[in-house]
Amino acid sequence: MKTFTLSFPKFLFIGMIVFLLFSCSKNTTLQPRGNGGDNSDVKVISNVQYGSNKDMNGHMVNLTLDVYIPPGAAASDKFPFILFVHGGGFTAGDKLSAANALKEFAQAGYVGASIDYRLDSSIDANITDPCSVDSTLTQQAVYMSVQDAKAAMRYMVANADKYNIDVSRIFMDGNSAGAITVLSSYYLSQADFNKIIPGVETELGGVDNSDNNYTNTFSIIGMAVNSGCLPNPNYITSSNVVPTIFFNGGQDSVIPAKQGHAYYCPNTMYIYGSETLYSRVVSLGVPAISHVDPQGGHGPYTEDFLTSNEICFFNSVLSKKVESGSYTAQESNCP
């Protein structure tokens, strides 16, 4: 598996950018939300610095996040927390893409934080052949995104009282590249990354102690994964598995819904998408939900669909009434 694993980020994430340039127009028109779209009463704290580190060009950058707090929250109130990681192929995107979704989560009684993380600015977004991209810098960008996500989580947990967070009820959520960051940050250890990218800890620092000086630990109780994957489903074990809601397109040309080579390039890694990861989670006796649009490509679900179904799923995790289920097309998992 080592040969494939070393290629893990090689073409996968550039392929996402190319594909999303052609597919995002399908998902930009959102339906009205349940409260009429008026989320002006949600408290938003913008551009909170959670750390700093060198970017791909060796320049020191400040890393920031936005926090969304439920309306009318008193200082003593505690809410479940969601850390959100945006997509964009590890070369684009920003924390503002989650603003509408996290305002909806806040209305439902969750504190949310959407992070900016270091991106790979060395890749030409106009590339037409993702199978020809050099892997070295992209591998580092993936590792950096995981460092940043973990640092953001440490910051938020260390400041839980300030942001009304109940640290016993933490979730992670990510789209596309963000979904891979979420999965990798939770299921892959430092030792795993050292095997995947030899020398990375020496060159870029540890995955659990970069960006800031916070040393606190944290645990999560659930996860939402939109168009993500892992290099091996066996990273999910009986000792670390958590309830998860998965989303994928059945015709995804970037990340196969079940398994296959990334971007269908024969020289890229063999990866495992949502359907396989869903099966792995439920085989370990932990509830999960899988949404697969049989005719959908990469990221086939609207923001409204994702948000409403994730809220239902996270609520069921909190109430300990979550049940496994596999859904197709636009079928909702909400009661």
C-alpha positions in Angstrom: 0.0 0.0 0.0 2.9 2.3 0.5 3.4 3.1 -3.2 -0.2 4.3 -3.5 -0.3 6.1 -0.1 2.7 8.2 -1.1 0.6 9.4 -4.0 -2.5 10.1 -1.8 -2.8 13.9 -2.4 -1.0 13.8 -5.8 -3.8 14.5 -8.3 -6.9 14.1 -6.2 -7.2 17.7 -5.0 -6.3 19.4 -8.3 -8.9 17.2 -9.9 -11.4 18.7 -7.5 -10.6 22.2 -8.6 -11.0 21.4 -12.3 -14.2 19.5 -11.7 -15.7 22.2 -9.5 -15.1 24.9 -12.0 -17.6 23.1 -14.3 -20.0 21.8 -11.6 -20.5 24.6 -9.1 -23.1 26.4 -11.2 -25.5 23.6 -10.4 -25.3 24.2 -6.7 -25.3 28.0 -6.3 -29.1 28.6 -6.3 -30.3 27.7 -2.9 -33.9 27.2 -1.8 -35.5 29.4 0.9 -34.6 28.3 4.4 -37.0 27.2 7.1 -36.9 30.6 8.9 -37.2 32.6 5.7 -33.5 33.1 5.3 -33.4 35.8 8.1 -30.4 34.9 10.3 -29.6 38.4 11.4 -30.0 37.5 15.0 -27.1 35.0 14.9 -24.0 36.4 16.7 -21.0 36.3 14.4 -17.5 36.9 15.6 -15.3 37.4 12.6 -11.5 36.9 11.9 -10.6 35.4 15.2 -6.9 34.4 15.1 -6.3 30.8 16.2 -2.7 30.5 15.1 0.0 31.4 12.6 2.5 29.5 10.5 4.5 29.7 7.3 2.6 29.2 4.1 3.8 27.3 1.0 6.0 30.3 0.0 7.7 30.4 3.4 5.8 33.6 4.5 4.4 33.8 8.0 0.5 34.1 7.9 -2.1 34.6 10.5 -4.8 31.9 10.6 -8.3 33.0 11.3 -11.8 31.6 11.8 -15.3 33.0 12.2 -17.6 31.9 15.1 -21.4 31.6 14.9 -23.3 31.7 18.2 -27.0 30.9 18.7 -29.3 34.0 19.1 -29.8 35.2 22.6 -27.1 33.0 24.1 -26.3 34.0 27.7 -22.8 33.8 29.0 -23.5 30.7 31.0 -25.2 28.8 28.1 -23.4 25.9 26.6 -24.1 24.5 23.1 -22.7 21.6 21.0 -19.9 22.8 18.7 -19.2 22.2 15.0 -15.8 22.9 13.3 -16.3 23.4 9.6 -13.5 23.0 6.9 -14.3 24.4 3.5 -13.5 22.8 0.1 -11.6 24.1 -2.9 -9.1 21.5 -3.9 -6.5 22.7 -1.3 -5.8 25.6 -3.6 -8.9 27.9 -3.2 -11.9 28.6 -1.0 -12.3 30.4 2.3 -14.2 30.3 5.6 -17.0 32.6 4.3 -18.4 29.8 2.2 -19.9 28.2 5.3 -21.6 31.4 6.6 -25.2 30.5 5.6 -24.9 26.9 6.8 -23.4 27.8 10.2 -26.1 30.5 10.7 -28.6 27.7 10.2 -26.8 25.5 12.7 -26.8 28.4 15.1 -30.5 28.8 14.8 -30.7 25.1 15.6 -28.7 25.5 18.8 -25.1 24.9 17.7 -22.0 27.0 18.0 -20.0 26.8 14.7 -16.6 27.9 13.6 -15.5 28.0 9.9 -11.7 28.2 9.4 -9.3 29.5 6.9 -6.3 27.2 6.4 -3.1 27.4 4.4 -3.6 26.7 0.7 -1.2 25.6 -2.1 -0.7 28.6 -4.2 1.8 26.9 -6.5 -0.7 25.0 -8.6 -2.1 26.5 -11.8 -5.9 26.4 -11.4 -6.2 26.3 -15.2 -4.5 22.9 -15.5 -6.3 20.5 -17.8 -4.5 17.3 -17.0 -4.6 16.5 -13.3 -2.7 13.3 -14.0 0.4 15.3 -14.8 0.7 17.3 -11.6 3.8 17.0 -9.4 2.8 15.7 -5.9 5.3 17.2 -3.5 3.8 20.6 -2.7 0.3 19.3 -2.8 1.2 16.6 -0.2 2.5 19.4 2.0 -0.7 21.4 1.5 -2.8 18.5 2.7 -0.7 18.0 5.8 -0.8 21.8 6.5 -4.6 21.8 6.3 -4.7 19.0 8.9 -2.3 20.9 11.1 -4.5 24.0 10.9 -7.8 22.2 11.5 -6.3 20.6 14.6 -4.9 23.9 15.8 -8.3 25.6 15.3 -10.0 22.8 17.3 -7.5 23.2 20.2 -8.1 27.0 20.2 -11.8 26.6 20.3 -11.8 24.0 23.0 -9.3 26.0 25.1 -11.7 29.0 24.8 -14.9 27.0 25.2 -16.3 29.2 27.9 -15.7 32.4 25.9 -17.6 30.9 22.9 -20.4 29.0 24.8 -19.1 25.6 23.9 -20.0 22.3 25.5 -16.7 20.4 25.0 -18.5 17.0 25.5 -20.5 17.6 22.3 -18.1 18.3 19.4 -18.7 17.6 15.7 -16.6 18.1 12.6 -17.9 18.9 9.1 -16.2 19.3 5.8 -16.9 19.6 2.1 -14.6 18.1 -0.6 -11.0 19.0 0.3 -12.5 20.0 3.7 -14.1 16.5 4.1 -10.7 14.9 3.4 -9.1 17.2 6.0 -11.8 16.3 8.5 -11.4 12.6 7.9 -7.6 12.7 7.9 -7.3 14.9 11.0 -9.4 12.5 13.0 -8.4 9.1 11.6 -4.8 9.5 10.7 -2.1 9.7 13.4 1.3 11.4 13.2 2.8 8.0 12.6 0.4 7.5 9.7 1.4 10.8 8.1 5.1 10.1 8.6 4.6 6.9 6.5 2.5 8.7 3.9 4.9 11.7 3.5 8.4 10.7 4.7 10.2 13.5 6.6 7.1 15.7 6.8 7.2 16.0 10.6 10.8 17.2 10.5 10.2 19.6 7.7 6.8 21.1 8.7 6.4 20.2 12.4 4.0 18.0 14.1 0.5 17.5 13.1 -0.8 18.0 16.7 1.4 20.9 17.9 1.7 23.4 15.1 0.3 26.9 14.6 -0.3 27.7 18.3 0.9 26.8 21.8 -2.4 25.2 23.0 -1.8 21.7 24.4 -5.3 20.7 25.3 -6.9 17.6 23.9 -10.4 17.1 22.5 -12.7 14.4 21.3 -15.6 14.4 18.8 -18.9 12.6 18.9 -19.9 12.8 15.2 -18.9 13.9 11.7 -20.3 15.1 8.4 -18.4 14.2 5.3 -19.4 15.6 1.9 -17.4 14.1 -1.0 -14.5 12.8 1.0 -12.3 9.7 1.1 -9.6 7.9 3.0 -6.6 5.9 1.6 -7.7 2.9 3.5 -11.0 2.2 5.3 -9.1 0.3 8.0 -8.0 3.6 9.4 -11.5 3.5 10.9 -11.3 1.1 13.9 -13.5 0.0 16.7 -11.6 2.2 19.0 -11.9 5.5 17.1 -15.1 5.2 15.0 -17.8 7.8 15.4 -21.3 8.3 13.9 -21.0 9.9 10.5 -23.2 11.2 7.8 -21.8 10.8 4.3 -22.7 12.5 1.0 -21.3 11.5 -2.5 -22.3 11.6 -6.2 -22.6 8.2 -7.8 -20.9 9.5 -11.0 -18.2 11.5 -9.1 -15.3 11.7 -11.5 -12.9 12.9 -8.7 -13.6 10.6 -5.8 -15.4 7.3 -6.6 -18.4 6.8 -4.3 -17.2 3.3 -3.5 -13.5 2.9 -4.4 -11.1 3.4 -7.3 -8.2 5.5 -8.5 -8.5 9.2 -7.7 -9.7 11.1 -10.7 -9.6 7.8 -12.6 -5.9 8.3 -13.3 -4.3 4.9 -13.3 -1.1 6.2 -11.7 -2.9 7.7 -8.7 -3.8 6.2 -5.4 -6.6 3.7 -4.9 -9.0 5.5 -2.6 -12.2 4.7 -0.7 -15.2 7.0 -0.9 -18.4 7.5 1.1 -20.2 4.2 0.3 -17.2 2.1 1.4 -16.5 4.2 4.5 -20.2 4.1 5.4 -20.1 0.3 5.2 -17.0 0.3 7.4 -18.6 2.4 10.1 -21.8 0.4 10.3 -19.8 -2.9 10.2 -18.2 -1.8 13.5 -21.6 -1.4 15.1 -21.7 2.4 14.9 -24.7 4.2 13.3 -24.1 6.1 10.0 -26.0 7.6 7.1 -25.1 7.5 3.5 -26.5 9.8 0.8 -25.6 9.0 -2.7 -27.1 10.7 -5.7 -26.8 7.9 -8.4 -26.5 10.4 -11.3 -24.6 13.1 -9.3 -21.1 14.2 -9.9 -18.7 15.8 -7.4 -20.6 17.6 -4.7 -24.1 17.0 -6.1 -26.1 18.2 -3.1 -27.2 21.8 -2.5 -26.1 23.6 0.7 -29.7 23.5 2.0 -29.9 19.8 1.5 -26.6 19.2 3.3 -27.4 21.5 6.2 -30.9 20.3 6.9 -29.8 16.6 6.8 -26.7 17.3 8.9 -28.7 19.1 11.5 -31.2 16.2 11.7 -28.3 13.7 12.0 -26.4 15.6 14.6 -29.6 16.1 16.6 -30.1 12.4 16.6 -26.6 11.8 17.8 -27.1 14.1 20.7 -30.4 12.4 21.6 -28.8 9.0 21.2 -31.6 8.0 18.8 -29.5 7.9 15.6 -30.2 5.0 13.2 -28.2 3.9 10.2 -29.6 4.3 6.7 -28.7 4.5 3.0 -30.5 7.1 0.9 -30.5 7.9 -2.8 -31.0 11.0 -4.9 -32.7 13.8 -3.0 -34.2 11.6 -0.3 -33.9 13.2 3.2 -32.8 11.4 6.3 -34.9 13.8 8.4 -38.0 12.3 10.1 
